[in-house]
Amino acid sequence: MRCKAHVRFGGRAGETDLLKDRHRALVRSRTDREGETIYLEADHRRHAVVEDVIRDLKYGVGLNHLPSGRFAANAAWLVLNAVAHNLGRWVRRIGLGEQSAPMTTKTLRTRLLSLPGRMTSSGGRRQLHLPTEWPWEEQFSRCLANLRAIRLQGTPIKA
């Protein structure tokens, strides 16, 4: 099949607008979906996000090895992993914005959660000191400022 198309694949790192001739094979096992090949392929790529989430849960959060031989313990482990994964996604989305580049949980942990800084306190105020040449300082500072700007329901605004 030869196709020349302009399709935007969003949501995956390294994928941008494409406009070029490409040759590829497309094997369809489902006949209940009608439409042009290029739109079916774009739809398939959009659905592929689920596979990325499963991979991230397995290798980024620790779901590839269940800790126990007991069902209840493994069920609790699964729930805690799903909560940790969702919290990480929301930290990235709210803290860095919807247009930020997607990142795995491992990358999020490396850049934003495992900080190479130190906490100090003076006069009852705590301060975080980050290394001067830390490559993700701007990204971390922006994320922290955005998260701090969220006003929780029912909490008074401090003057």
Backbone bond lengths (Angstrom), bond angles and torsions (degrees), N, CA, C in turn:
res aa  C-N    CA-C-N  psi(-1)  N-CA   C-N-CA  omega(-1)  CA-C   N-CA-C  phi
1 M - - - 1.429 - - 1.524 107.84 -
2 R 1.297 117.84 134.39 1.446 122.58 176.62 1.515 107.38 -116.89
3 C 1.329 115.81 128.86 1.450 117.96 179.96 1.511 109.63 -137.84
4 K 1.298 116.07 143.83 1.455 122.01 172.20 1.509 105.28 -120.65
5 A 1.312 115.78 113.96 1.454 118.12 -172.53 1.507 110.27 -145.15
6 H 1.288 114.25 158.21 1.458 122.67 174.79 1.518 106.13 -117.24
7 V 1.327 117.15 101.45 1.460 121.95 -176.44 1.512 108.13 -127.70
8 R 1.309 116.20 137.90 1.462 120.44 176.09 1.515 108.04 -102.69
9 F 1.329 115.10 120.69 1.454 121.70 175.14 1.514 106.26 -103.44
10 G 1.308 117.76 111.86 1.456 120.31 -177.18 1.508 111.66 -104.94
11 G 1.336 115.14 161.00 1.448 120.67 171.56 1.507 115.81 93.71
12 R 1.342 118.41 -5.26 1.452 119.24 179.80 1.516 108.69 -124.60
13 A 1.322 115.51 141.07 1.455 120.29 -178.31 1.524 110.25 -63.92
14 G 1.319 117.19 136.99 1.449 122.08 175.92 1.513 114.62 85.93
15 E 1.301 118.62 -3.96 1.449 120.35 -179.98 1.509 109.45 -100.76
16 T 1.310 116.39 129.31 1.453 121.62 -177.79 1.513 108.62 -133.28
17 D 1.317 115.19 -170.32 1.457 118.99 176.11 1.516 109.10 -66.45
18 L 1.329 116.50 135.10 1.450 121.78 -178.03 1.516 109.72 -115.35
19 L 1.300 117.12 134.45 1.448 121.93 173.33 1.516 106.64 -144.82
20 K 1.318 116.92 91.18 1.452 120.96 -178.95 1.521 108.93 -165.17
21 D 1.313 114.76 162.31 1.459 120.53 175.08 1.516 108.68 -77.96
22 R 1.332 115.74 134.46 1.456 120.33 178.10 1.510 108.57 -142.06
23 H 1.300 115.33 145.49 1.455 121.20 175.36 1.517 107.32 -112.66
24 R 1.302 116.81 131.60 1.457 120.32 179.57 1.516 109.11 -156.91
25 A 1.312 113.40 160.85 1.461 119.62 176.24 1.518 108.06 -103.65
26 L 1.298 115.95 140.38 1.454 121.06 177.25 1.522 107.55 -127.05
27 V 1.309 115.56 116.05 1.454 121.05 179.25 1.518 107.00 -108.18
28 R 1.309 116.12 122.51 1.457 120.95 -179.21 1.512 109.28 -110.13
29 S 1.315 115.35 126.53 1.456 119.28 177.32 1.514 111.11 -97.05
30 R 1.315 116.51 -15.58 1.465 120.72 -179.40 1.517 108.73 -106.25
31 T 1.288 116.01 130.26 1.459 119.84 179.57 1.520 111.96 -103.90
32 D 1.334 117.18 1.76 1.459 119.44 -177.83 1.520 112.81 -84.06
33 R 1.317 117.66 -5.12 1.462 120.81 179.70 1.513 109.46 -106.06
34 E 1.286 115.41 121.62 1.461 121.35 179.64 1.519 108.82 -104.87
35 G 1.296 115.71 154.98 1.456 119.82 175.66 1.511 110.73 142.92
36 E 1.323 114.67 173.65 1.449 119.97 179.30 1.525 109.34 -74.63
37 T 1.303 115.06 150.13 1.463 121.99 -174.74 1.525 111.62 -57.77
38 I 1.292 117.74 -42.82 1.460 120.24 -175.12 1.525 111.55 -64.49
39 Y 1.327 117.07 -35.79 1.463 120.06 178.83 1.522 111.32 -75.82
40 L 1.325 117.38 -34.04 1.459 120.06 176.23 1.529 110.49 -65.99
41 E 1.340 116.15 -39.01 1.456 119.44 178.97 1.526 111.04 -66.90
42 A 1.318 117.13 -41.68 1.468 120.19 177.80 1.524 110.62 -62.36
43 D 1.318 117.21 -39.41 1.458 121.34 177.61 1.524 110.76 -65.35
44 H 1.319 116.82 -39.70 1.470 121.19 177.85 1.527 110.27 -62.58
45 R 1.316 117.55 -43.06 1.467 120.39 178.99 1.523 111.58 -64.81
46 R 1.318 116.59 -35.15 1.468 119.82 177.12 1.524 110.46 -64.68
47 H 1.324 117.24 -38.25 1.460 120.93 178.90 1.526 112.62 -74.68
48 A 1.317 117.34 -16.84 1.465 120.83 -178.09 1.524 112.39 -68.65
49 V 1.323 117.90 -9.50 1.462 121.50 177.96 1.523 110.00 -60.46
50 V 1.322 117.62 -33.15 1.465 121.60 179.86 1.530 109.86 -60.35
51 E 1.320 116.78 -40.84 1.464 119.71 178.92 1.522 110.90 -64.69
52 D 1.334 117.63 -36.06 1.460 120.56 176.97 1.527 111.09 -65.17
53 V 1.323 117.17 -38.97 1.467 121.10 179.06 1.522 110.27 -65.17
54 I 1.318 117.26 -42.70 1.466 120.38 179.11 1.521 110.31 -63.16
55 R 1.330 117.12 -43.14 1.469 120.20 177.85 1.524 110.53 -62.71
56 D 1.333 116.71 -40.25 1.457 120.51 179.39 1.528 111.09 -66.06
57 L 1.328 117.09 -39.63 1.461 119.92 176.82 1.525 111.22 -64.13
58 K 1.312 116.96 -38.97 1.464 119.82 -178.44 1.524 111.94 -70.46
59 Y 1.324 117.12 -49.16 1.462 119.56 -169.76 1.518 114.30 -105.46
60 G 1.329 118.72 -13.74 1.446 120.39 179.92 1.511 113.14 -99.59
61 V 1.325 116.90 -31.28 1.455 120.94 -176.28 1.523 111.56 -108.15
62 G 1.299 118.54 -23.46 1.451 120.47 176.80 1.504 114.88 108.11
63 L 1.316 117.15 29.71 1.452 119.96 -178.48 1.529 112.05 -90.47
64 N 1.324 117.46 -2.09 1.459 119.12 -178.89 1.528 112.77 -74.88
65 H 1.323 117.85 -19.58 1.466 121.18 176.90 1.524 108.36 -129.77
66 L 1.297 116.22 113.33 1.468 119.64 176.66 1.520 108.26 -79.17
67 P 1.332 118.59 139.70 1.461 121.43 -168.35 1.519 116.12 -79.57
68 S 1.303 118.04 -12.43 1.453 118.42 -170.34 1.521 110.99 -138.67
69 G 1.299 115.36 165.13 1.452 120.90 173.19 1.518 111.71 -93.34
70 R 1.306 116.27 2.26 1.464 121.29 -178.99 1.526 110.24 -101.89
71 F 1.319 114.29 136.54 1.454 120.29 -176.42 1.517 112.45 -61.51
72 A 1.330 118.51 -44.81 1.465 121.84 -176.46 1.528 111.11 -63.60
73 A 1.326 117.44 -41.07 1.468 120.45 179.11 1.525 110.42 -65.68
74 N 1.330 117.41 -41.46 1.452 120.67 178.66 1.535 111.72 -68.44
75 A 1.321 116.56 -33.90 1.464 119.98 176.85 1.529 110.45 -65.87
76 A 1.332 116.67 -41.91 1.465 120.15 177.00 1.528 110.58 -64.23
77 W 1.325 116.87 -39.75 1.469 121.80 177.65 1.531 110.59 -61.61
78 L 1.307 116.83 -42.18 1.464 121.87 178.20 1.529 111.11 -62.27
79 V 1.323 117.07 -45.73 1.465 120.83 -179.90 1.525 110.59 -62.98
80 L 1.324 117.40 -45.11 1.468 120.51 179.97 1.527 111.54 -64.15
81 N 1.337 117.21 -37.89 1.456 120.27 177.04 1.519 111.57 -65.78
82 A 1.317 117.04 -40.97 1.468 120.52 178.69 1.532 110.60 -65.40
83 V 1.330 117.70 -40.30 1.462 121.05 177.64 1.533 110.24 -64.04
84 A 1.334 117.26 -44.79 1.469 120.75 179.08 1.526 111.12 -62.55
85 H 1.319 116.50 -41.15 1.463 120.60 178.64 1.531 110.58 -62.79
86 N 1.324 117.19 -46.43 1.460 120.85 -179.27 1.533 111.63 -65.90
87 L 1.314 117.67 -39.13 1.467 119.91 176.37 1.527 111.02 -62.00
88 G 1.308 116.34 -41.18 1.462 120.13 176.82 1.513 112.24 -62.29
89 R 1.335 116.27 -42.54 1.479 119.79 178.19 1.519 110.69 -62.27
90 W 1.347 117.10 -41.49 1.459 119.83 -178.88 1.523 111.57 -71.30
91 V 1.311 118.45 -36.25 1.471 120.55 175.75 1.526 109.39 -59.49
92 R 1.320 116.92 -44.98 1.462 119.81 179.25 1.521 111.12 -65.98
93 R 1.318 117.05 -46.32 1.465 120.45 -174.70 1.531 112.48 -68.99
94 I 1.326 117.49 -43.74 1.463 120.22 -179.75 1.524 110.76 -79.10
95 G 1.314 115.91 -43.06 1.463 119.32 -176.37 1.511 114.38 -71.41
96 L 1.324 117.71 -41.32 1.458 120.57 -176.70 1.520 113.24 -102.62
97 G 1.320 117.36 -11.62 1.453 120.55 178.77 1.518 111.74 99.08
98 E 1.324 114.44 158.53 1.468 120.19 -177.45 1.512 112.54 -66.99
99 Q 1.325 117.52 -27.33 1.460 120.83 -175.95 1.522 112.97 -88.42
100 S 1.328 117.82 3.80 1.457 119.75 -179.70 1.522 110.23 -69.71
101 A 1.304 115.14 155.76 1.467 120.40 -179.59 1.517 109.56 -66.14
102 P 1.328 117.40 139.97 1.457 118.84 178.72 1.532 110.70 -65.11
103 M 1.315 115.81 147.09 1.459 119.87 177.52 1.516 109.56 -143.38
104 T 1.308 115.09 150.24 1.456 120.33 179.47 1.523 109.19 -77.00
105 T 1.314 115.95 168.01 1.460 120.32 178.76 1.520 110.65 -63.03
106 K 1.326 116.86 -36.20 1.463 120.43 178.89 1.532 110.78 -63.45
107 T 1.325 117.29 -42.61 1.459 121.16 177.81 1.515 110.73 -66.40
108 L 1.327 117.29 -42.05 1.461 121.75 177.72 1.525 110.55 -59.48
109 R 1.319 115.68 -43.39 1.465 120.56 179.78 1.531 110.17 -65.05
110 T 1.332 117.79 -41.17 1.460 121.65 -178.99 1.522 111.57 -67.34
111 R 1.326 117.29 -43.53 1.459 120.75 -173.43 1.522 114.60 -84.94
112 L 1.334 117.69 -36.22 1.460 119.06 -170.27 1.523 115.09 -117.25
113 L 1.302 119.28 -22.32 1.461 120.12 -174.19 1.519 114.03 -106.94
114 S 1.321 118.55 -35.20 1.470 121.97 178.74 1.522 108.15 -94.89
115 L 1.311 115.65 84.11 1.454 120.40 -172.28 1.518 111.98 -86.44
116 P 1.325 116.99 139.21 1.467 120.53 175.90 1.525 111.71 -91.05
117 G 1.315 117.56 36.26 1.462 121.43 -177.04 1.514 111.93 -110.24
118 R 1.324 114.65 -174.58 1.461 119.66 176.92 1.518 108.90 -136.87
119 M 1.311 114.79 146.58 1.467 121.86 178.29 1.521 108.57 -96.72
120 T 1.308 115.72 136.01 1.462 121.01 173.97 1.523 107.58 -128.96
121 S 1.324 115.61 157.61 1.463 119.53 175.44 1.514 108.13 -134.50
122 S 1.314 113.16 137.93 1.456 119.99 179.21 1.522 107.20 -148.54
123 G 1.300 116.56 126.55 1.458 120.51 179.06 1.514 112.61 63.92
124 G 1.317 117.50 31.48 1.460 121.45 178.81 1.532 114.17 79.47
125 R 1.330 117.10 2.75 1.471 120.68 178.32 1.514 109.31 -108.98
126 R 1.309 115.11 135.50 1.455 119.93 176.92 1.523 109.54 -96.05
127 Q 1.330 115.66 144.26 1.460 119.90 179.91 1.533 108.46 -139.13
128 L 1.313 115.19 139.10 1.454 122.04 178.18 1.521 108.87 -99.74
129 H 1.324 115.88 125.11 1.465 121.40 178.08 1.525 108.18 -106.88
130 L 1.329 115.98 119.88 1.458 121.98 178.89 1.522 109.68 -104.23
131 P 1.331 117.97 153.68 1.468 119.85 176.87 1.539 110.67 -60.00
132 T 1.314 116.40 147.76 1.465 120.13 -176.48 1.522 112.59 -67.72
133 E 1.288 119.01 -32.07 1.468 122.00 -177.53 1.524 112.65 -104.37
134 W 1.308 118.25 20.93 1.468 121.10 179.72 1.520 108.61 -68.61
135 P 1.339 119.13 124.41 1.470 120.62 -171.46 1.524 115.22 -67.83
136 W 1.315 119.17 -19.03 1.461 120.80 -176.10 1.523 112.53 -111.66
137 E 1.318 117.04 21.86 1.464 120.09 -177.76 1.527 111.46 -63.45
138 E 1.324 117.99 -44.79 1.461 121.35 -179.05 1.523 110.29 -64.48
139 Q 1.332 116.13 -42.59 1.467 120.59 179.75 1.529 110.45 -64.80
140 F 1.316 117.54 -43.15 1.466 120.96 178.81 1.523 110.92 -65.25
141 S 1.324 117.67 -44.25 1.461 121.34 -178.74 1.527 111.03 -63.01
142 R 1.334 117.03 -41.39 1.466 120.58 178.09 1.520 110.91 -64.61
143 C 1.333 116.18 -43.19 1.466 120.86 179.52 1.529 110.13 -62.80
144 L 1.322 117.60 -46.02 1.463 121.45 -178.96 1.526 111.00 -63.92
145 A 1.328 117.07 -40.99 1.468 120.31 179.28 1.528 110.67 -64.76
146 N 1.323 117.53 -42.08 1.466 120.47 179.20 1.522 111.55 -65.64
147 L 1.322 117.63 -39.60 1.460 120.51 179.41 1.531 111.15 -70.05
148 R 1.325 117.08 -36.78 1.464 120.05 178.24 1.521 112.06 -69.11
149 A 1.318 117.46 -24.39 1.468 121.70 -178.01 1.528 112.50 -76.50
150 I 1.311 117.14 -10.92 1.464 120.28 179.54 1.520 108.61 -73.02
151 R 1.308 115.84 126.63 1.459 120.58 178.13 1.522 107.65 -98.98
152 L 1.304 116.69 120.81 1.455 120.97 178.92 1.517 110.25 -74.61
153 Q 1.304 115.91 146.79 1.466 121.61 -178.93 1.517 110.35 -60.42
154 G 1.325 117.67 127.65 1.463 122.13 175.67 1.501 114.82 87.56
155 T 1.334 119.54 -1.47 1.457 120.11 178.83 1.522 108.73 -95.36
156 P 1.324 116.45 137.23 1.470 119.19 179.57 1.517 111.46 -72.44
157 I 1.315 115.87 150.93 1.458 120.79 177.06 1.520 107.74 -84.35
158 K 1.343 115.26 127.32 1.469 119.57 179.60 1.529 109.05 -79.37
159 A 1.314 115.29 136.65 1.463 119.75 -178.63 1.506 111.38 -91.29
